[in-house]
Amino acid sequence: MSDNHDGKHSSKKMTKLASKVLHDKESEKQAKSLAGSVLSQAESHHEEDKAAHKPK
């Protein structure tokens, strides 16, 4: 996967950080909401990557 993106999807680094926030029991509700948003954008990006790399 390339590090280049069109700004519509979360980067791997942001996805990893968002995951940590969601798993942290002491994270605030607003932080978890933002983290969920980051992960929802990342999920569609990873699905597109999987589809693009499927053998024909």
RAQUISUL-V277338 format. One record per residue. RES is the residue in one letter. NEAR is the number of other ideal C-beta (glycine too) atoms within 8 Angstrom. D_FIRST is the distance of its C-alpha to the first C-alpha in Angstrom with 1 decimal. Layout:
BEGIN
res = {RES	RES}
near = {NEAR	NEAR}
d_first = {D_FIRST	D_FIRST}
END
This chain:
BEGIN
res = {M	S	D	N	H	D	G	K	H	S	S	K	K	M	T	K	L	A	S	K	V	L	H	D	K	E	S	E	K	Q	A	K	S	L	A	G	S	V	L	S	Q	A	E	S	H	H	E	E	D	K	A	A	H	K	P	K}
near = {4	4	5	3	9	4	4	6	10	10	8	6	6	10	12	8	10	15	10	8	12	11	6	7	4	3	9	5	5	6	9	11	8	10	14	10	8	13	13	8	11	13	8	9	12	8	8	8	9	8	7	6	5	6	2	2}
d_first = {0.0	3.8	6.7	8.6	9.9	13.3	14.9	15.3	12.9	13.1	10.8	10.1	13.2	15.3	14.5	15.7	18.7	19.6	19.7	22.1	24.2	24.6	25.7	28.1	31.5	32.8	30.2	32.0	31.8	30.4	27.6	26.7	26.8	24.4	22.0	22.3	21.4	18.2	17.2	18.4	16.0	13.0	14.2	14.2	10.6	9.6	12.2	11.0	7.6	10.1	12.4	10.4	9.7	13.3	15.7	18.4}
END
